[in-house]
Amino acid sequence: MTERSDRTRLIAGATRRGAGRRPVSPPVERASTLLNDSPGAMRDETHGPVYGIEDLTAARELRAAIADLEGAAAAWLVPSGLAAVTVPLLALLRPGDEVLATDALYGPSRRFLTRWLAPRGVSTRFHPADASTGDIVARLSDRTRVLLIESPASLTFELVDVPALAAACRARGVLTVMDNTWTAGLAFRPLAHGVDVSVQALTKYAGGHSDLLMGSIAVADAAVGRQIATTIEDHGWRVSPDDAWLALRGLRTLPLRYAEQARSALRLAEWLGARPEVTQVLYPALPGAPGHDLWRRDHAGAASLFGVVMKGGDEAAAHALMSALELFGLGYSWGGFESLITHETGQLAFRERPPKLAGELLRLHVGLEDPADLIADLEAGLAAWRAALSPT
């Protein structure tokens, strides 16, 4: 049988035969206590979980679907995307170890490294967001235990050569952990490119409707997996059955939503790139954008999230633009059906080497609205931007 596409496999898991008459989606089982027929069966795990903190049906099916999507030996669920990043670090690091990460790391991940791990003896060094592969490898030290990869990086969307970095780290005994939320496990598969641990915020595209919080952790190696599984068990991290059910439902339509939103995002990115108010669009899928060659070589698609560097301006002008929009929601997160916009210039100050941008930085997430309507909405926003900068 030929290899099936992602969109087929994510649905075929629901319609497989051999399980008797049942609903298409698994039941939502809300339970802490699970009853048994005899005392001897109470600790018998061959018949499934023995307590509600263990994964029930919806979570087990979601884990299996994520593992299949990521090409993983096993996958786990945790209560948020941030937890998906922090759990592997807790599992794999010990006092005296060091993490190397991009200076453009997701803010909460950076906060965990510097505010929580550092006082407990795990140090972090940050490489420049636009560092070359050779430069990143040269920064690995005898103490480096984990290279934390985020590609594209947060807010400024720099790409790194993941296969080359994974190979170099493996040769040096350094583990690689990659935040792969931007590609949703569809457009890029870290484990297939040599990465040890692939994590996602299922909050984003898998959920797809901005109504749940969840993360996933996928591994290729059983030994690494055991360390992560033990850490999850010891900390009592689990997701609710309702949220697991919602994420599983979202996963079934993920490939269609992801591709459609990417088409709209590219259309908006091209339009914005031609506007006189805009200096640069930071979107790897856009020809000529930073990282485009790496994106074209390694990726099968793109998220609908990108950065826009305005031509000059200030916070007041950025807020005027955002306030004039009617279709772009003002809110954090992304990956849902709705378009969103945020002002991100202030976040850059937390970096060791803030980029020298030519103007204010906005981040756009493109949803499932008609792109022509979104462009018309942005026209109104850009008019408000110009008005805010015009001398009175």
C-alpha positions in Angstrom: 0.0 0.0 0.0 1.3 3.4 -0.9 2.0 6.0 1.8 -1.1 7.9 2.7 -1.2 11.7 3.0 -1.4 13.4 6.3 -5.0 14.5 5.6 -6.0 10.9 5.0 -4.1 9.4 7.9 -5.5 11.9 10.4 -9.1 10.9 9.5 -8.4 7.2 8.8 -7.5 6.8 12.5 -11.1 7.5 13.3 -12.7 5.1 10.8 -10.5 2.1 11.3 -12.3 -1.2 11.6 -12.2 -3.9 14.2 -13.5 -2.0 17.3 -17.2 -2.8 16.8 -20.0 -0.3 16.6 -19.0 3.0 18.1 -19.2 6.7 17.5 -16.8 8.4 15.1 -15.3 10.4 17.9 -14.4 8.7 21.2 -16.5 9.3 24.3 -15.5 11.9 26.8 -14.8 10.1 30.0 -14.7 12.4 33.0 -13.3 10.2 35.8 -11.0 10.2 38.8 -12.0 6.8 40.2 -12.1 3.8 37.8 -14.0 0.8 39.2 -12.9 -2.8 39.0 -14.7 -6.2 39.2 -12.2 -7.7 41.7 -9.4 -6.7 44.1 -6.9 -8.5 41.9 -7.8 -6.3 38.9 -7.3 -3.0 40.7 -3.6 -2.7 39.8 -3.8 -4.7 36.5 -2.7 -2.2 33.9 -3.2 -4.7 31.0 -6.8 -3.6 30.9 -6.1 0.1 30.7 -5.5 2.9 33.2 -6.2 2.3 36.9 -6.8 5.9 37.9 -8.2 9.0 36.2 -4.9 10.9 36.2 -3.8 8.4 33.5 -4.8 9.0 29.9 -8.4 7.9 29.1 -9.7 7.2 25.7 -9.7 10.6 24.0 -6.2 11.4 25.3 -4.9 8.0 24.2 -6.2 8.5 20.7 -4.8 12.0 20.5 -1.4 10.8 21.7 -1.5 8.1 19.0 -2.5 10.6 16.3 0.3 13.0 17.3 2.9 10.2 17.4 1.8 9.1 13.9 1.9 12.7 12.6 5.4 13.4 14.1 6.8 10.0 13.1 7.5 9.4 16.7 8.0 6.2 18.9 5.8 7.9 21.5 4.0 11.1 22.3 2.7 12.7 25.5 0.2 15.5 26.3 0.8 18.3 28.8 -1.5 21.2 29.9 0.1 23.9 27.7 2.6 24.6 25.0 4.9 26.1 27.5 4.8 22.9 29.5 5.7 21.0 26.3 9.0 22.9 26.3 9.7 22.8 30.0 9.0 19.1 30.7 11.8 17.8 28.4 14.2 20.3 30.0 13.3 19.2 33.5 13.6 15.6 32.3 17.0 15.9 30.6 18.9 18.5 32.5 20.8 18.3 35.8 22.6 20.9 37.9 25.8 21.9 36.1 24.4 21.3 32.7 23.9 24.1 30.1 21.3 24.9 27.5 22.1 26.8 24.3 19.2 28.6 22.7 18.4 31.3 20.2 18.3 34.9 21.5 14.9 35.1 19.8 13.4 32.3 22.0 9.7 32.4 22.9 9.4 34.7 25.9 7.9 32.3 28.4 10.5 29.6 27.5 13.2 32.1 28.0 11.7 33.1 31.4 11.7 29.4 32.5 15.4 29.1 31.6 16.5 32.2 33.3 14.1 32.5 36.2 13.5 28.9 37.2 16.4 26.7 35.9 19.2 29.1 36.5 18.8 29.3 40.4 18.8 25.5 40.3 22.1 25.1 38.7 21.3 24.9 35.0 22.7 27.8 33.0 21.7 29.1 29.6 23.6 30.8 26.8 21.9 32.5 23.9 23.3 32.6 20.4 22.4 35.4 18.0 19.1 34.8 16.3 20.7 35.1 12.8 23.8 33.0 13.7 25.2 30.6 11.1 25.2 26.9 11.7 29.0 27.0 12.2 28.7 29.8 14.8 26.0 27.9 16.7 28.0 24.6 16.7 31.1 26.5 17.8 29.2 27.8 20.9 28.5 24.3 22.1 30.6 23.6 25.2 31.5 20.6 27.3 28.7 21.5 29.6 26.1 21.9 26.9 23.5 19.2 27.3 20.6 20.5 25.2 20.3 22.7 22.2 16.9 24.3 22.3 15.8 25.0 18.7 13.0 27.3 17.7 12.8 27.7 13.9 11.3 30.0 12.8 12.2 32.0 15.9 9.6 34.0 17.8 8.6 37.4 16.5 11.4 37.9 14.0 11.1 34.4 12.3 14.8 33.5 11.7 15.4 30.0 10.4 18.3 27.7 11.3 19.6 24.6 9.5 17.9 22.0 11.7 19.3 18.9 10.0 22.9 20.2 10.2 22.5 21.3 13.8 20.9 18.0 14.8 23.7 16.0 13.2 26.4 18.2 14.8 24.8 17.9 18.2 24.4 14.1 18.0 28.1 13.8 17.2 28.9 15.7 20.3 26.4 14.0 22.6 24.2 17.0 22.9 20.4 16.5 22.8 18.2 18.6 20.6 14.7 19.8 21.6 12.7 21.7 19.0 9.6 23.9 19.4 7.8 22.9 16.2 4.5 24.8 16.7 4.9 26.9 13.6 4.8 23.9 11.3 2.3 21.9 13.4 4.0 18.7 12.6 2.8 19.0 9.0 5.2 21.2 7.2 8.3 20.0 8.9 9.1 16.9 11.0 12.0 17.4 13.4 12.4 13.8 14.3 12.9 12.8 10.7 15.7 15.4 10.5 17.6 14.1 13.5 16.0 16.1 16.4 15.6 14.2 19.6 12.5 15.8 21.0 9.8 17.7 19.0 7.3 19.8 21.0 4.2 21.7 19.9 1.6 24.0 21.4 -1.6 22.1 20.5 -3.3 25.2 21.7 -2.6 26.7 18.3 -3.3 24.8 15.1 -4.4 21.4 16.4 -7.0 23.0 18.6 -7.8 25.4 15.8 -10.6 27.3 17.6 -8.8 29.3 20.4 -10.7 27.4 23.1 -8.2 25.1 24.7 -4.6 24.9 26.2 -2.4 21.9 25.5 1.0 20.8 24.5 2.6 17.7 23.0 6.0 16.1 23.3 7.2 13.5 20.7 10.4 11.5 20.7 12.1 9.0 18.5 14.3 7.3 21.1 12.8 5.1 23.8 15.5 6.0 26.4 14.8 9.7 26.0 11.1 8.9 26.1 11.4 7.1 29.4 12.9 10.1 31.0 10.1 12.3 29.8 7.4 9.8 30.8 8.8 9.6 34.3 9.0 13.3 34.7 5.3 13.7 33.6 4.3 10.9 36.0 6.2 12.4 38.9 4.8 15.8 38.4 1.2 14.7 37.8 0.8 16.5 34.5 -2.3 15.5 32.6 -4.9 17.1 30.3 -8.6 17.2 30.8 -10.7 14.6 28.8 -12.8 17.5 27.3 -9.7 19.3 26.0 -8.2 16.1 24.6 -11.5 15.5 22.8 -11.5 19.0 21.3 -7.8 18.8 20.2 -8.5 15.4 18.6 -11.4 16.9 16.7 -9.3 19.8 15.6 -6.6 17.5 14.4 -8.9 15.8 11.9 -9.2 19.0 9.9 -5.7 20.4 10.6 -4.2 19.9 7.1 -7.0 21.7 5.3 -7.1 24.6 7.7 -3.3 24.9 7.7 -3.0 25.0 3.9 -5.9 27.4 3.4 -4.6 29.8 6.0 -1.1 29.6 4.6 -2.5 30.6 1.1 -4.2 33.6 2.6 -1.1 34.5 4.7 1.1 34.5 1.6 -1.3 36.7 -0.3 -1.4 39.2 2.6 2.4 39.1 3.0 2.9 39.9 -0.6 0.4 42.7 -0.4 2.0 44.2 2.7 5.5 43.8 1.2 4.5 46.2 -1.6 3.1 48.9 0.7 5.1 52.1 1.2 4.3 52.0 4.9 6.1 48.7 5.3 9.9 48.2 5.3 10.0 44.4 5.5 7.7 41.3 5.9 9.3 38.6 8.1 7.8 35.4 6.6 10.0 32.6 5.5 7.6 31.4 2.8 7.8 34.8 1.1 10.4 34.9 -1.7 13.2 37.2 -0.8 12.5 37.0 2.9 15.2 36.0 5.4 15.4 32.2 5.6 13.4 31.6 2.4 16.0 29.2 0.9 16.1 27.0 4.0 12.3 27.1 4.2 12.0 26.0 0.5 14.6 23.2 1.0 13.1 21.7 4.2 9.5 22.6 4.5 6.3 21.4 2.9 4.2 24.4 3.9 4.1 27.4 6.2 2.1 28.7 9.1 -0.1 31.8 8.7 1.9 33.8 11.2 4.4 36.4 10.3 6.0 39.7 11.3 5.7 43.1 9.7 8.3 45.8 10.1 6.8 49.2 9.6 8.6 52.2 8.1 9.5 54.1 11.2 6.5 55.0 13.4 6.0 54.7 17.2 3.7 52.9 19.6 0.9 55.4 19.2 0.9 54.9 15.4 0.9 51.1 15.9 -2.0 51.3 18.3 -3.9 53.6 15.9 -3.4 51.0 13.1 -4.6 48.2 15.3 -7.6 50.2 16.6 -8.8 50.9 13.1 -9.1 47.2 12.2 -12.4 45.4 12.5 -11.5 41.9 11.4 -8.2 41.3 13.1 -8.7 40.5 16.8 -6.5 42.1 19.4 -5.3 39.1 21.3 -2.4 36.7 21.9 -1.9 33.2 20.6 -2.5 32.1 17.0 -3.5 29.1 14.9 -7.2 29.5 15.4 -9.8 30.3 12.7 -9.7 34.0 13.4 -7.1 36.6 12.3 -5.2 38.4 15.1 -2.7 41.3 15.4 -0.2 42.2 18.1 2.4 45.0 18.6 5.7 43.3 19.5 8.4 46.0 19.5 8.6 46.1 23.3 9.2 42.3 23.5 12.5 42.7 21.6 14.1 44.6 24.6 14.3 41.3 26.5 16.9 40.0 24.1 20.7 40.2 24.7 21.0 41.5 21.1 17.8 43.3 20.1 17.6 43.5 16.3 17.9 46.9 14.7 14.6 47.2 12.9 13.7 50.1 10.7 10.4 50.6 12.5 7.7 49.2 14.7 7.1 45.4 14.7 3.6 44.0 14.3 2.7 40.3 14.3 -0.1 39.1 12.1 -1.9 35.8 12.3 -4.1 35.2 9.3 -7.3 33.2 9.9 -10.0 31.7 7.6 -11.7 35.0 6.6 -11.7 36.0 3.0 -8.3 37.4 2.3 -9.8 40.2 0.2 -11.8 41.4 3.2 -8.6 41.2 5.4 -6.7 43.3 2.9 -9.5 45.9 2.9 -9.4 45.9 6.7 -5.6 46.5 6.6 -6.1 49.3 4.1 -8.1 51.1 6.8 -5.5 50.3 9.4 -2.7 51.7 7.2 -4.7 54.9 6.7 -4.9 55.3 10.5 -1.2 54.7 10.7 -0.5 57.5 8.2 -2.9 59.8 10.0 -1.2 59.2 13.3 2.2 60.1 11.8 1.0 63.2 9.9 1.9 66.6 11.5 -1.2 68.3 12.9 
